[in-house]
Amino acid sequence: MPDTVSKATDKTSPYLLLTTTMVLWGSGFSSSKQVVEHLPHPVAATLRFGGGALVLLAVLRLSHRDRAGDRARRASARDWARVAGVGVLGVFAYNMIFFWGLSLAPAIDGSVIVPVLSPVLTTSFLLVTGKERASAARIAGLGAGAAGAVVFFIGTAGAPVTAGGGGNRLAGDALFLLSAACWAAFTLTGPRVLAGIEPLTATTYAMLTGAILLGLYAAPSAAGVAWSGVPASAWLNLAFLVIGPTAVANLFYYRGIRAVGPASASIMMFVVPVFGIACSAIFLGESFGAVQAVGAAVLLIGAVLAVSRDRSGNR
């Protein structure tokens, strides 16, 4: 049954696939936090994305008779070099920084900063370079988003230490911001990569490239891990991360993009904070201070305006 996975997802509503993706990504913040409480952050990142790469390789093997597979075999050396570059940027650099931030700051902060600021940074670049139109609403949205981010970070700096605030939380949030910038750059390079290789193939080998680099980076930390002392709960969370937010979510995401396009898919990123905040509050007992909550709300509103289309359908 080589085409089973492709046919099953192609028959499903693309918005259902995308919504499932956002739920999985949102839940991944709290699960990742629980893993880094028991494993060094480089090791946690390596296990998550190394495992995810293996799952996607299996999926790719099941669909090897697709026409997309023929297209991948015809890809040029330059196409494969771009895939490797995306793996370095979107898997290795992003996750090295993100998991480092997660070891310092609450998961609830990352669930707002990363999925909301990534499309804002992407849109800002496209507007500055003239690749998209700078309407008044979008400029106002970017301004509001920047103001909301400033307020959010001010709230982080002023949060009580007992609530995970202070210097460590602020440093962690700064790392989340850097990881959002990595994801934005990854998004901007995506179209050139996907022009030469089918999305699932590109995603699989990009993830494999990044996971290998993460493994090299994590080797010194892994040597000092007391593996027998890692609780079963951490392994269960890691298994969920590998299968759900990493492998399945990426597969569903690119199936959704193929059906509705990147513009509509990117807007659905704003569903992620809803589930991320809920999971962080329920499973980790995390919360925002009042100033952070106001900043997050302003940031989210500004981000929606910044990436939205106008009535004529232009961006």
C-alpha positions as CSV (number, residue, x, y, z in Angstrom):
1,M,0.0,0.0,0.0
2,P,2.5,2.6,-1.1
3,D,0.0,5.4,-1.7
4,T,-2.2,4.9,1.4
5,V,-0.9,7.8,3.4
6,S,-1.1,10.3,0.5
7,K,-4.6,9.2,-0.5
8,A,-5.9,9.3,3.0
9,T,-4.7,12.8,3.7
10,D,-5.6,14.1,0.2
11,K,-9.3,13.1,0.8
12,T,-9.4,14.9,4.2
13,S,-10.4,18.6,4.4
14,P,-7.2,20.7,4.2
15,Y,-8.5,23.0,6.9
16,L,-9.0,19.9,9.2
17,L,-5.5,18.9,8.5
18,L,-4.2,22.4,9.2
19,T,-6.3,22.7,12.4
20,T,-4.9,19.4,13.6
21,T,-1.4,20.6,12.9
22,M,-2.0,23.8,14.9
23,V,-3.4,21.8,17.9
24,L,-0.4,19.5,17.8
25,W,2.1,22.4,17.5
26,G,0.4,24.2,20.4
27,S,0.5,21.2,22.6
28,G,4.2,20.6,21.7
29,F,5.4,23.6,23.8
30,S,4.3,22.1,27.1
31,S,5.4,18.6,26.2
32,S,8.8,19.9,25.2
33,K,9.1,21.8,28.5
34,Q,8.4,18.6,30.4
35,V,11.2,16.8,28.4
36,V,13.8,19.5,29.0
37,E,13.2,19.3,32.7
38,H,14.8,15.9,32.6
39,L,17.2,16.0,29.6
40,P,19.7,18.7,28.5
41,H,18.0,20.9,25.8
42,P,20.4,19.8,23.0
43,V,19.6,16.1,23.7
44,A,15.9,16.8,23.9
45,A,16.0,18.6,20.5
46,T,18.0,15.8,18.9
47,L,15.7,13.0,20.1
48,R,12.6,14.8,19.0
49,F,13.8,15.7,15.5
50,G,15.9,12.6,15.0
51,G,12.8,10.5,15.8
52,G,10.6,12.7,13.6
53,A,13.0,12.3,10.7
54,L,12.9,8.5,11.0
55,V,9.1,8.6,11.1
56,L,9.0,10.8,8.0
57,L,11.5,8.5,6.2
58,A,9.1,5.6,6.8
59,V,6.2,7.6,5.5
60,L,8.3,8.6,2.4
61,R,9.1,5.0,1.9
62,L,5.4,4.0,1.9
63,S,4.7,6.7,-0.8
64,H,7.8,6.0,-2.9
65,R,5.7,5.2,-6.0
66,D,4.1,8.6,-6.1
67,R,4.9,10.9,-9.0
68,A,6.4,13.2,-6.4
69,G,9.1,10.6,-5.7
70,D,10.0,10.6,-9.4
71,R,10.3,14.3,-9.3
72,A,12.6,14.1,-6.3
73,R,14.9,11.7,-8.1
74,R,15.2,14.3,-10.9
75,A,16.1,17.1,-8.5
76,S,19.4,18.8,-9.1
77,A,22.4,19.0,-6.8
78,R,21.4,22.7,-6.2
79,D,17.9,21.6,-5.1
80,W,19.4,19.1,-2.6
81,A,21.8,21.8,-1.4
82,R,18.9,24.1,-0.7
83,V,17.1,21.3,1.2
84,A,20.2,20.9,3.4
85,G,20.4,24.6,3.9
86,V,16.8,24.7,5.1
87,G,17.6,21.8,7.5
88,V,20.5,23.9,9.0
89,L,18.3,26.9,9.4
90,G,14.8,25.6,10.1
91,V,15.7,22.5,12.1
92,F,19.2,22.8,13.6
93,A,19.5,26.6,14.3
94,Y,15.8,27.0,15.2
95,N,15.6,24.1,17.6
96,M,19.0,24.7,19.2
97,I,17.9,28.2,20.1
98,F,14.2,27.3,20.9
99,F,15.1,24.4,23.3
100,W,17.7,26.6,24.9
101,G,15.0,29.2,25.5
102,L,12.6,26.5,26.8
103,S,15.2,25.5,29.4
104,L,15.1,29.1,30.8
105,A,11.5,30.4,30.3
106,P,8.0,29.0,30.7
107,A,6.5,27.2,27.7
108,I,3.6,29.6,27.8
109,D,5.9,32.4,26.7
110,G,7.2,30.5,23.7
111,S,3.7,29.5,22.7
112,V,3.0,33.2,22.1
113,I,6.3,34.6,20.9
114,V,7.2,32.0,18.3
115,P,4.0,31.4,16.4
116,V,2.9,35.0,16.5
117,L,6.1,36.8,15.8
118,S,7.3,34.4,13.0
119,P,4.6,35.5,10.5
120,V,5.1,39.1,11.6
121,L,8.8,39.0,10.9
122,T,8.1,37.2,7.6
123,T,5.6,39.9,6.5
124,S,7.9,42.7,7.6
125,F,10.6,41.4,5.3
126,L,8.3,41.1,2.4
127,L,6.9,44.6,2.9
128,V,10.4,46.2,3.3
129,T,11.7,44.4,0.1
130,G,8.6,45.4,-1.8
131,K,7.5,41.8,-2.5
132,E,4.1,42.5,-0.9
133,R,1.9,45.6,-0.7
134,A,2.2,47.8,2.3
135,S,-1.4,48.8,3.0
136,A,-2.4,51.1,5.9
137,A,-4.0,48.3,7.8
138,R,-0.9,46.1,7.5
139,I,1.4,48.9,8.6
140,A,-0.8,49.6,11.6
141,G,-0.8,45.9,12.4
142,L,3.0,45.7,12.3
143,G,3.1,48.8,14.6
144,A,0.7,47.3,17.0
145,G,2.5,44.0,16.9
146,A,5.8,45.7,17.7
147,A,4.2,47.6,20.6
148,G,2.6,44.5,21.9
149,A,6.0,42.7,21.8
150,V,7.7,45.5,23.8
151,V,4.9,45.4,26.4
152,F,5.2,41.6,26.6
153,F,8.9,41.8,27.2
154,I,8.5,44.5,29.8
155,G,6.1,42.3,31.6
156,T,8.5,39.4,31.5
157,A,11.3,41.5,33.0
158,G,9.0,42.6,35.8
159,A,7.5,39.2,36.6
160,P,8.2,37.9,40.1
161,V,11.0,35.3,40.3
162,T,8.6,32.8,41.9
163,A,6.5,33.0,38.7
164,G,9.5,32.2,36.5
165,G,10.4,35.8,35.9
166,G,13.6,37.8,36.2
167,G,16.7,37.4,34.2
168,N,16.4,33.8,33.2
169,R,12.8,34.2,31.9
170,L,13.8,37.4,29.9
171,A,16.8,35.6,28.4
172,G,14.6,32.7,27.5
173,D,12.1,35.0,25.8
174,A,14.9,36.7,23.9
175,L,15.9,33.2,22.6
176,F,12.3,32.5,21.6
177,L,12.5,35.8,19.6
178,L,15.6,34.6,17.9
179,S,14.0,31.2,17.1
180,A,11.0,33.1,15.6
181,A,13.5,34.9,13.3
182,C,15.0,31.6,12.3
183,W,11.5,30.2,11.5
184,A,10.7,33.4,9.5
185,A,13.9,33.0,7.4
186,F,13.0,29.3,7.0
187,T,9.6,30.2,5.7
188,L,11.0,32.8,3.2
189,T,13.4,30.2,1.7
190,G,10.6,27.6,1.4
191,P,9.3,28.5,-2.0
192,R,12.7,28.1,-3.7
193,V,13.2,24.7,-2.1
194,L,9.8,23.4,-2.9
195,A,10.2,24.5,-6.5
196,G,12.6,21.7,-7.1
197,I,11.5,18.9,-4.6
198,E,8.1,17.6,-3.4
199,P,7.2,19.0,0.0
200,L,7.2,15.8,2.0
201,T,10.6,14.8,0.5
202,A,12.1,18.2,1.2
203,T,10.8,18.2,4.7
204,T,12.0,14.7,5.5
205,Y,15.6,15.3,4.3
206,A,15.7,18.8,5.7
207,M,14.7,17.4,9.1
208,L,17.3,14.6,8.8
209,T,20.0,17.1,8.0
210,G,19.1,19.3,11.0
211,A,18.8,16.2,13.3
212,I,22.3,15.0,12.4
213,L,23.7,18.5,13.2
214,L,21.7,18.6,16.5
215,G,23.1,15.1,17.3
216,L,26.7,16.4,16.9
217,Y,25.9,19.5,19.0
218,A,24.3,17.3,21.7
219,A,27.0,14.6,21.9
220,P,28.9,16.2,24.8
221,S,25.7,16.7,26.8
222,A,24.4,13.2,26.0
223,A,27.5,11.6,27.5
224,G,26.6,13.0,30.9
225,V,22.9,12.0,31.0
226,A,21.8,9.5,33.6
227,W,19.5,7.7,31.2
228,S,18.2,5.3,33.9
229,G,17.0,8.2,35.9
230,V,14.8,9.7,33.1
231,P,11.2,9.1,34.2
232,A,8.6,7.3,32.1
233,S,6.6,10.6,31.8
234,A,9.5,12.2,29.9
235,W,9.7,9.3,27.5
236,L,6.0,9.4,26.9
237,N,6.1,13.1,26.2
238,L,9.0,12.6,23.8
239,A,7.2,9.8,22.0
240,F,4.2,12.2,21.6
241,L,6.5,15.0,20.3
242,V,8.2,12.7,17.7
243,I,4.9,11.3,16.3
244,G,2.5,14.2,16.7
245,P,4.0,17.8,16.7
246,T,7.0,16.7,14.6
247,A,6.1,14.0,12.0
248,V,2.3,14.1,11.7
249,A,2.1,17.9,12.0
250,N,4.7,18.5,9.3
251,L,3.0,16.0,7.0
252,F,-0.4,17.5,7.5
253,Y,0.9,21.1,7.2
254,Y,2.4,20.6,3.8
255,R,-0.6,18.7,2.6
256,G,-2.7,21.6,3.7
257,I,-0.4,24.1,2.0
258,R,-0.6,22.2,-1.2
259,A,-4.4,22.5,-1.1
260,V,-5.0,26.0,0.1
261,G,-1.7,27.8,-0.4
262,P,0.8,29.3,2.0
263,A,-1.1,32.5,2.6
264,S,-4.2,30.8,4.0
265,A,-2.1,28.3,5.9
266,S,0.1,30.9,7.6
267,I,-3.0,32.7,9.0
268,M,-3.9,29.6,10.8
269,M,-0.7,29.9,12.8
270,F,-2.6,32.2,15.1
271,V,-4.5,29.1,16.4
272,V,-1.3,27.8,17.9
273,P,-1.2,30.2,20.9
274,V,-4.7,29.3,22.0
275,F,-3.8,25.6,22.4
276,G,-0.3,26.4,23.6
277,I,-1.5,28.7,26.4
278,A,-4.2,26.2,27.4
279,C,-1.8,23.2,27.6
280,S,0.8,25.2,29.5
281,A,-1.8,26.3,32.0
282,I,-3.4,22.9,32.4
283,F,-0.4,20.6,32.4
284,L,2.3,22.9,33.8
285,G,0.4,25.4,35.9
286,E,2.0,28.3,34.0
287,S,0.4,31.7,33.6
288,F,0.9,35.3,32.5
289,G,1.2,38.4,34.6
290,A,-1.3,41.2,33.7
291,V,1.3,43.2,31.7
292,Q,2.3,40.2,29.7
293,A,-1.4,39.3,29.0
294,V,-2.0,42.8,27.7
295,G,1.1,42.6,25.5
296,A,0.2,39.2,24.2
297,A,-3.3,40.4,23.2
298,V,-2.0,43.5,21.4
299,L,0.7,41.5,19.7
300,L,-1.8,38.9,18.5
301,I,-4.3,41.6,17.2
302,G,-1.4,43.4,15.4
303,A,-0.1,40.2,13.9
304,V,-3.5,39.3,12.4
305,L,-3.8,42.7,10.8
306,A,-0.2,42.5,9.5
307,V,-0.7,39.3,7.6
308,S,-4.3,39.6,6.5
309,R,-5.5,40.2,3.0
310,D,-7.5,43.2,1.9
311,R,-10.9,43.0,0.2
312,S,-9.4,42.8,-3.3
313,G,-7.5,39.7,-2.2
314,N,-4.1,41.3,-2.3
315,R,-1.7,40.9,0.6
